[in-house]
Amino acid sequence: MFPFSTLLRIKKVKGLVGWMGRVSNLNEFWSKAYEREFLRKGFDVHKDLKITKKYFEDSQKYDSRKAIKKLKIPVLLIYGEADDVVYPAEGLFFKTHAKTKVRLEVIKDLNHRFYGKAKEKVLKLSLSWIKNVLS
């Protein structure tokens, strides 16, 4: 995950495209029981994604919810209706609380791993949006 707070320090960024990103702080996103088990093992494998303890610890350093309120660049957020890892509600929270222009797209058959034809739609949508922002 690329922390939104980092974008606040980079002056040349013209826009942000986010694909199925978590906005909630990790301790809100995961249950306490899951968090304790995760810390006991030091990692977790969710489907085919390995999440490490380093990712968990690094995620604790950033508060995305505060950072999105400070963004001043246009944002495109893409979520998958079929995503079982990060739900589209994360993008809705972002759009609702950001003080910049946010376009939220929820793609019907897209899951978190970009399988199937939906990934082509994500790429086309992203490239078109980037061209528009840079022109």
C-alpha positions, 0 to 999 in steps of 0.5 A: 500500500502506498500511504496517502500521506506520502502524496502530500509531500510530493509536489509533482503528482497530478492525480491519483488512481487507486485500485481497491485500496483500504482506507480504514485503519488496519485495526478497524479493518481487521477484528481483534481476534484476527489481529492477535492470531496474525501477530502470533504467526507473523503473517497470513495468507488470504487466498493467494495473497501473503500479508506479512508482519512488516506490512501490518506494522508499517500500516500502523504508521499512517492514518489514511482517513486524515490524509485523504482530507488533505489531498488537493489532486483529482482521484479515481478510485476503482473497486470490485463488486466481487472483491472479498478482501476490500469492499467498495464501501472503503471507496465510498468513505474516501469519496465522502470525506475527501475535499477534492474531486473523486470519481468512484467506479465499482466494476461488477465482475472485478475481484481483488486479484484482477481475474477475468475480463474486468481487469481490461476495463480497469486498465482502460478506465485508468489510462483514459482518466490519466490521459484526461488529467494530464492533458 
